[in-house]
Amino acid sequence: MQKPPQPAWAATNPQRRARVMFKFIALVNKEHDALAKLLSSEHGKTVPDSRGDIQRGLEVVEFACGINRIC
């Protein structure tokens, strides 16, 4: 069996990993406007479009954090 690329993360229980990811979500939300402006300047998108992309990404992370509760 192949070793996971991040053994410490793989060994962390799912609840702890979810807490880390929720902190990530909080940090992204705190810097949402600055990140949207940066994304817009790098990719030539409008700022509202960039905000939507960031929001959709956050929704994916939120869903992934809840998977341990579903299974």
Biopython code that builds the backbone (N, CA, C, O; Angstrom):
import numpy as np
from Bio.PDB.StructureBuilder import StructureBuilder

atoms = [
    (1, "MET", "N", (0.839, -1.183, 0.000)),
    (1, "MET", "CA", (0.000, 0.000, 0.000)),
    (1, "MET", "C", (0.883, 1.246, 0.000)),
    (1, "MET", "O", (1.887, 1.307, 0.710)),
    (2, "GLN", "N", (0.505, 2.222, -0.791)),
    (2, "GLN", "CA", (1.280, 3.460, -0.914)),
    (2, "GLN", "C", (1.020, 4.378, 0.278)),
    (2, "GLN", "O", (-0.111, 4.486, 0.750)),
    (3, "LYS", "N", (2.083, 5.043, 0.767)),
    (3, "LYS", "CA", (1.943, 5.983, 1.877)),
    (3, "LYS", "C", (1.252, 7.254, 1.391)),
    (3, "LYS", "O", (1.458, 7.678, 0.254)),
    (4, "PRO", "N", (0.427, 7.866, 2.256)),
    (4, "PRO", "CA", (-0.185, 9.137, 1.870)),
    (4, "PRO", "C", (0.891, 10.222, 1.768)),
    (4, "PRO", "O", (1.882, 10.174, 2.496)),
    (5, "PRO", "N", (0.706, 11.201, 0.872)),
    (5, "PRO", "CA", (1.726, 12.239, 0.702)),
    (5, "PRO", "C", (1.866, 13.142, 1.927)),
    (5, "PRO", "O", (2.923, 13.740, 2.131)),
    (6, "GLN", "N", (0.828, 13.247, 2.736)),
    (6, "GLN", "CA", (0.885, 14.053, 3.961)),
    (6, "GLN", "C", (0.487, 13.164, 5.138)),
    (6, "GLN", "O", (-0.657, 13.211, 5.589)),
    (7, "PRO", "N", (1.422, 12.357, 5.636)),
    (7, "PRO", "CA", (1.055, 11.380, 6.665)),
    (7, "PRO", "C", (0.476, 12.004, 7.935)),
    (7, "PRO", "O", (-0.429, 11.430, 8.541)),
    (8, "ALA", "N", (0.979, 13.164, 8.347)),
    (8, "ALA", "CA", (0.452, 13.784, 9.571)),
    (8, "ALA", "C", (-1.003, 14.208, 9.378)),
    (8, "ALA", "O", (-1.835, 14.016, 10.264)),
    (9, "TRP", "N", (-1.303, 14.788, 8.208)),
    (9, "TRP", "CA", (-2.676, 15.208, 7.927)),
    (9, "TRP", "C", (-3.589, 13.989, 7.830)),
    (9, "TRP", "O", (-4.705, 14.008, 8.348)),
    (10, "ALA", "N", (-3.127, 12.941, 7.175)),
    (10, "ALA", "CA", (-3.924, 11.723, 7.029)),
    (10, "ALA", "C", (-4.193, 11.074, 8.390)),
    (10, "ALA", "O", (-5.230, 10.437, 8.577)),
    (11, "ALA", "N", (-3.277, 11.230, 9.328)),
    (11, "ALA", "CA", (-3.441, 10.635, 10.655)),
    (11, "ALA", "C", (-4.327, 11.488, 11.574)),
    (11, "ALA", "O", (-4.728, 11.030, 12.644)),
    (12, "THR", "N", (-4.630, 12.708, 11.168)),
    (12, "THR", "CA", (-5.462, 13.601, 11.972)),
    (12, "THR", "C", (-6.919, 13.190, 11.838)),
    (12, "THR", "O", (-7.390, 12.886, 10.742)),
    (13, "ASN", "N", (-7.632, 13.184, 12.967)),
    (13, "ASN", "CA", (-9.028, 12.738, 12.896)),
    (13, "ASN", "C", (-9.868, 13.737, 12.083)),
    (13, "ASN", "O", (-9.525, 14.916, 11.996)),
    (14, "PRO", "N", (-10.953, 13.262, 11.499)),
    (14, "PRO", "CA", (-11.762, 14.093, 10.607)),
    (14, "PRO", "C", (-12.325, 15.357, 11.268)),
    (14, "PRO", "O", (-12.436, 16.395, 10.615)),
    (15, "GLN", "N", (-12.674, 15.282, 12.531)),
    (15, "GLN", "CA", (-13.215, 16.461, 13.204)),
    (15, "GLN", "C", (-12.159, 17.565, 13.313)),
    (15, "GLN", "O", (-12.467, 18.742, 13.121)),
    (16, "ARG", "N", (-10.939, 17.191, 13.615)),
    (16, "ARG", "CA", (-9.843, 18.174, 13.707)),
    (16, "ARG", "C", (-9.563, 18.769, 12.330)),
    (16, "ARG", "O", (-9.370, 19.978, 12.202)),
    (17, "ARG", "N", (-9.539, 17.925, 11.299)),
    (17, "ARG", "CA", (-9.317, 18.429, 9.941)),
    (17, "ARG", "C", (-10.415, 19.410, 9.548)),
    (17, "ARG", "O", (-10.140, 20.430, 8.916)),
    (18, "ALA", "N", (-11.654, 19.108, 9.917)),
    (18, "ALA", "CA", (-12.766, 20.019, 9.604)),
    (18, "ALA", "C", (-12.582, 21.348, 10.320)),
    (18, "ALA", "O", (-12.848, 22.399, 9.737)),
    (19, "ARG", "N", (-12.131, 21.327, 11.577)),
    (19, "ARG", "CA", (-11.895, 22.586, 12.300)),
    (19, "ARG", "C", (-10.834, 23.429, 11.605)),
    (19, "ARG", "O", (-10.975, 24.647, 11.502)),
    (20, "VAL", "N", (-9.773, 22.786, 11.128)),
    (20, "VAL", "CA", (-8.729, 23.504, 10.393)),
    (20, "VAL", "C", (-9.307, 24.132, 9.132)),
    (20, "VAL", "O", (-9.010, 25.284, 8.814)),
    (21, "MET", "N", (-10.128, 23.378, 8.417)),
    (21, "MET", "CA", (-10.705, 23.890, 7.179)),
    (21, "MET", "C", (-11.711, 25.009, 7.454)),
    (21, "MET", "O", (-11.822, 25.941, 6.657)),
    (22, "PHE", "N", (-12.443, 24.934, 8.565)),
    (22, "PHE", "CA", (-13.351, 26.033, 8.910)),
    (22, "PHE", "C", (-12.571, 27.308, 9.236)),
    (22, "PHE", "O", (-13.043, 28.409, 8.953)),
    (23, "LYS", "N", (-11.392, 27.170, 9.823)),
    (23, "LYS", "CA", (-10.535, 28.344, 10.041)),
    (23, "LYS", "C", (-10.081, 28.918, 8.704)),
    (23, "LYS", "O", (-10.002, 30.135, 8.538)),
    (24, "PHE", "N", (-9.782, 28.029, 7.748)),
    (24, "PHE", "CA", (-9.426, 28.474, 6.402)),
    (24, "PHE", "C", (-10.581, 29.263, 5.791)),
    (24, "PHE", "O", (-10.369, 30.315, 5.188)),
    (25, "ILE", "N", (-11.796, 28.756, 5.947)),
    (25, "ILE", "CA", (-12.976, 29.444, 5.424)),
    (25, "ILE", "C", (-13.092, 30.835, 6.047)),
    (25, "ILE", "O", (-13.370, 31.810, 5.348)),
    (26, "ALA", "N", (-12.881, 30.924, 7.357)),
    (26, "ALA", "CA", (-12.969, 32.219, 8.039)),
    (26, "ALA", "C", (-11.920, 33.196, 7.499)),
    (26, "ALA", "O", (-12.214, 34.376, 7.304)),
    (27, "LEU", "N", (-10.711, 32.714, 7.259)),
    (27, "LEU", "CA", (-9.659, 33.580, 6.715)),
    (27, "LEU", "C", (-9.997, 34.049, 5.307)),
    (27, "LEU", "O", (-9.789, 35.217, 4.977)),
    (28, "VAL", "N", (-10.511, 33.162, 4.483)),
    (28, "VAL", "CA", (-10.896, 33.555, 3.118)),
    (28, "VAL", "C", (-12.032, 34.572, 3.176)),
    (28, "VAL", "O", (-12.016, 35.560, 2.440)),
    (29, "ASN", "N", (-13.009, 34.342, 4.036)),
    (29, "ASN", "CA", (-14.114, 35.300, 4.164)),
    (29, "ASN", "C", (-13.618, 36.664, 4.623)),
    (29, "ASN", "O", (-14.099, 37.693, 4.148)),
    (30, "LYS", "N", (-12.668, 36.675, 5.536)),
    (30, "LYS", "CA", (-12.109, 37.934, 6.043)),
    (30, "LYS", "C", (-11.444, 38.734, 4.917)),
    (30, "LYS", "O", (-11.517, 39.962, 4.895)),
    (31, "GLU", "N", (-10.805, 38.039, 3.997)),
    (31, "GLU", "CA", (-10.068, 38.686, 2.902)),
    (31, "GLU", "C", (-10.783, 38.552, 1.550)),
    (31, "GLU", "O", (-10.161, 38.682, 0.496)),
    (32, "HIS", "N", (-12.088, 38.292, 1.595)),
    (32, "HIS", "CA", (-12.846, 38.004, 0.377)),
    (32, "HIS", "C", (-12.678, 39.089, -0.689)),
    (32, "HIS", "O", (-12.393, 38.777, -1.845)),
    (33, "ASP", "N", (-12.850, 40.346, -0.317)),
    (33, "ASP", "CA", (-12.751, 41.431, -1.305)),
    (33, "ASP", "C", (-11.352, 41.563, -1.880)),
    (33, "ASP", "O", (-11.187, 41.738, -3.087)),
    (34, "ALA", "N", (-10.346, 41.479, -1.024)),
    (34, "ALA", "CA", (-8.959, 41.580, -1.510)),
    (34, "ALA", "C", (-8.625, 40.409, -2.429)),
    (34, "ALA", "O", (-7.960, 40.589, -3.450)),
    (35, "LEU", "N", (-9.083, 39.212, -2.071)),
    (35, "LEU", "CA", (-8.843, 38.044, -2.921)),
    (35, "LEU", "C", (-9.571, 38.172, -4.257)),
    (35, "LEU", "O", (-9.039, 37.781, -5.296)),
    (36, "ALA", "N", (-10.781, 38.715, -4.231)),
    (36, "ALA", "CA", (-11.542, 38.891, -5.471)),
    (36, "ALA", "C", (-10.836, 39.887, -6.394)),
    (36, "ALA", "O", (-10.773, 39.674, -7.605)),
    (37, "LYS", "N", (-10.311, 40.962, -5.829)),
    (37, "LYS", "CA", (-9.581, 41.946, -6.647)),
    (37, "LYS", "C", (-8.319, 41.327, -7.229)),
    (37, "LYS", "O", (-7.992, 41.563, -8.392)),
    (38, "LEU", "N", (-7.613, 40.545, -6.437)),
    (38, "LEU", "CA", (-6.400, 39.876, -6.915)),
    (38, "LEU", "C", (-6.729, 38.882, -8.024)),
    (38, "LEU", "O", (-6.066, 38.857, -9.060)),
    (39, "LEU", "N", (-7.745, 38.071, -7.804)),
    (39, "LEU", "CA", (-8.167, 37.098, -8.812)),
    (39, "LEU", "C", (-8.585, 37.812, -10.098)),
    (39, "LEU", "O", (-8.260, 37.372, -11.201)),
    (40, "SER", "N", (-9.294, 38.893, -9.942)),
    (40, "SER", "CA", (-9.740, 39.675, -11.098)),
    (40, "SER", "C", (-8.554, 40.214, -11.894)),
    (40, "SER", "O", (-8.550, 40.158, -13.124)),
    (41, "SER", "N", (-7.565, 40.729, -11.199)),
    (41, "SER", "CA", (-6.400, 41.292, -11.902)),
    (41, "SER", "C", (-5.549, 40.206, -12.563)),
    (41, "SER", "O", (-4.954, 40.438, -13.615)),
    (42, "GLU", "N", (-5.492, 39.035, -11.956)),
    (42, "GLU", "CA", (-4.676, 37.954, -12.515)),
    (42, "GLU", "C", (-5.350, 37.243, -13.680)),
    (42, "GLU", "O", (-4.674, 36.766, -14.592)),
    (43, "HIS", "N", (-6.680, 37.169, -13.656)),
    (43, "HIS", "CA", (-7.391, 36.368, -14.655)),
    (43, "HIS", "C", (-8.251, 37.194, -15.603)),
    (43, "HIS", "O", (-8.888, 36.642, -16.500)),
    (44, "GLY", "N", (-8.277, 38.515, -15.414)),
    (44, "GLY", "CA", (-9.049, 39.363, -16.304)),
    (44, "GLY", "C", (-10.553, 39.233, -16.128)),
    (44, "GLY", "O", (-11.321, 39.554, -17.034)),
    (45, "LYS", "N", (-10.967, 38.767, -14.970)),
    (45, "LYS", "CA", (-12.401, 38.636, -14.682)),
    (45, "LYS", "C", (-12.898, 39.938, -14.062)),
    (45, "LYS", "O", (-12.107, 40.772, -13.622)),
    (46, "THR", "N", (-14.205, 40.096, -14.034)),
    (46, "THR", "CA", (-14.758, 41.212, -13.275)),
    (46, "THR", "C", (-14.670, 40.858, -11.793)),
    (46, "THR", "O", (-14.600, 39.681, -11.437)),
    (47, "VAL", "N", (-14.674, 41.857, -10.943)),
    (47, "VAL", "CA", (-14.606, 41.599, -9.500)),
    (47, "VAL", "C", (-15.834, 40.819, -9.021)),
    (47, "VAL", "O", (-15.682, 39.886, -8.232)),
    (48, "PRO", "N", (-17.052, 41.170, -9.474)),
    (48, "PRO", "CA", (-18.204, 40.350, -9.038)),
    (48, "PRO", "C", (-18.098, 38.876, -9.469)),
    (48, "PRO", "O", (-18.489, 37.978, -8.723)),
    (49, "ASP", "N", (-17.574, 38.641, -10.660)),
    (49, "ASP", "CA", (-17.382, 37.267, -11.120)),
    (49, "ASP", "C", (-16.366, 36.552, -10.231)),
    (49, "ASP", "O", (-16.551, 35.386, -9.883)),
    (50, "SER", "N", (-15.305, 37.247, -9.871)),
    (50, "SER", "CA", (-14.290, 36.669, -8.988)),
    (50, "SER", "C", (-14.866, 36.370, -7.616)),
    (50, "SER", "O", (-14.555, 35.340, -7.019)),
    (51, "ARG", "N", (-15.710, 37.274, -7.109)),
    (51, "ARG", "CA", (-16.358, 37.019, -5.812)),
    (51, "ARG", "C", (-17.189, 35.735, -5.872)),
    (51, "ARG", "O", (-17.192, 34.938, -4.934)),
    (52, "GLY", "N", (-17.888, 35.550, -6.982)),
    (52, "GLY", "CA", (-18.694, 34.335, -7.146)),
    (52, "GLY", "C", (-17.839, 33.081, -7.191)),
    (52, "GLY", "O", (-18.204, 32.055, -6.617)),
    (53, "ASP", "N", (-16.694, 33.160, -7.876)),
    (53, "ASP", "CA", (-15.788, 32.005, -7.929)),
    (53, "ASP", "C", (-15.288, 31.639, -6.538)),
    (53, "ASP", "O", (-15.236, 30.466, -6.171)),
    (54, "ILE", "N", (-14.925, 32.657, -5.775)),
    (54, "ILE", "CA", (-14.436, 32.412, -4.410)),
    (54, "ILE", "C", (-15.555, 31.805, -3.561)),
    (54, "ILE", "O", (-15.320, 30.866, -2.801)),
    (55, "GLN", "N", (-16.764, 32.338, -3.689)),
    (55, "GLN", "CA", (-17.889, 31.815, -2.916)),
    (55, "GLN", "C", (-18.168, 30.357, -3.264)),
    (55, "GLN", "O", (-18.420, 29.545, -2.373)),
    (56, "ARG", "N", (-18.125, 30.022, -4.538)),
    (56, "ARG", "CA", (-18.350, 28.629, -4.938)),
    (56, "ARG", "C", (-17.261, 27.721, -4.368)),
    (56, "ARG", "O", (-17.546, 26.598, -3.954)),
    (57, "GLY", "N", (-16.025, 28.197, -4.346)),
    (57, "GLY", "CA", (-14.944, 27.414, -3.753)),
    (57, "GLY", "C", (-15.175, 27.176, -2.268)),
    (57, "GLY", "O", (-14.943, 26.079, -1.759)),
    (58, "LEU", "N", (-15.634, 28.215, -1.580)),
    (58, "LEU", "CA", (-15.918, 28.077, -0.151)),
    (58, "LEU", "C", (-17.048, 27.078, 0.090)),
    (58, "LEU", "O", (-17.016, 26.324, 1.062)),
    (59, "GLU", "N", (-18.032, 27.073, -0.782)),
    (59, "GLU", "CA", (-19.141, 26.121, -0.634)),
    (59, "GLU", "C", (-18.657, 24.681, -0.789)),
    (59, "GLU", "O", (-19.161, 23.783, -0.115)),
    (60, "VAL", "N", (-17.697, 24.458, -1.661)),
    (60, "VAL", "CA", (-17.121, 23.112, -1.824)),
    (60, "VAL", "C", (-16.400, 22.696, -0.541)),
    (60, "VAL", "O", (-16.540, 21.563, -0.079)),
    (61, "VAL", "N", (-15.632, 23.620, 0.026)),
    (61, "VAL", "CA", (-14.907, 23.315, 1.269)),
    (61, "VAL", "C", (-15.909, 23.044, 2.399)),
    (61, "VAL", "O", (-15.734, 22.096, 3.164)),
    (62, "GLU", "N", (-16.950, 23.866, 2.507)),
    (62, "GLU", "CA", (-17.966, 23.654, 3.533)),
    (62, "GLU", "C", (-18.630, 22.287, 3.384)),
    (62, "GLU", "O", (-18.866, 21.596, 4.374)),
    (63, "PHE", "N", (-18.928, 21.905, 2.156)),
    (63, "PHE", "CA", (-19.529, 20.585, 1.914)),
    (63, "PHE", "C", (-18.570, 19.490, 2.353)),
    (63, "PHE", "O", (-18.975, 18.538, 3.020)),
    (64, "ALA", "N", (-17.298, 19.620, 1.980)),
    (64, "ALA", "CA", (-16.310, 18.604, 2.341)),
    (64, "ALA", "C", (-16.161, 18.499, 3.852)),
    (64, "ALA", "O", (-15.939, 17.406, 4.372)),
    (65, "CYS", "N", (-16.278, 19.605, 4.562)),
    (65, "CYS", "CA", (-16.173, 19.577, 6.023)),
    (65, "CYS", "C", (-17.338, 18.827, 6.653)),
    (65, "CYS", "O", (-17.200, 18.282, 7.749)),
    (66, "GLY", "N", (-18.465, 18.791, 5.989)),
    (66, "GLY", "CA", (-19.623, 18.100, 6.528)),
    (66, "GLY", "C", (-19.730, 16.644, 6.158)),
    (66, "GLY", "O", (-20.616, 15.948, 6.655)),
    (67, "ILE", "N", (-18.846, 16.158, 5.293)),
    (67, "ILE", "CA", (-18.933, 14.766, 4.837)),
    (67, "ILE", "C", (-18.812, 13.794, 6.006)),
    (67, "ILE", "O", (-19.517, 12.785, 6.027)),
    (68, "ASN", "N", (-17.938, 14.066, 6.983)),
    (68, "ASN", "CA", (-17.773, 13.141, 8.110)),
    (68, "ASN", "C", (-19.045, 13.038, 8.939)),
    (68, "ASN", "O", (-19.222, 12.072, 9.682)),
    (69, "ARG", "N", (-19.928, 14.016, 8.822)),
    (69, "ARG", "CA", (-21.191, 13.948, 9.557)),
    (69, "ARG", "C", (-22.247, 13.161, 8.783)),
    (69, "ARG", "O", (-23.183, 12.620, 9.370)),
    (70, "ILE", "N", (-22.088, 13.103, 7.456)),
    (70, "ILE", "CA", (-23.049, 12.419, 6.609)),
    (70, "ILE", "C", (-22.813, 10.911, 6.621)),
    (70, "ILE", "O", (-23.758, 10.124, 6.677)),
    (71, "CYS", "N", (-21.547, 10.523, 6.570)),
    (71, "CYS", "CA", (-21.180, 9.110, 6.448)),
    (71, "CYS", "C", (-21.279, 8.373, 7.764)),
    (71, "CYS", "O", (-21.002, 7.175, 7.823)),
]
sb = StructureBuilder()
sb.init_structure("model")
sb.init_model(0)
sb.init_chain("A")
sb.init_seg("    ")
for serial, (resi, resn, name, xyz) in enumerate(atoms, 1):
    if name == "N":
        sb.init_residue(resn, " ", resi, " ")
    sb.init_atom(name, np.array(xyz, "f"), 0.0, 1.0, " ", f" {name:<3s}", serial, name[0])
structure = sb.get_structure()
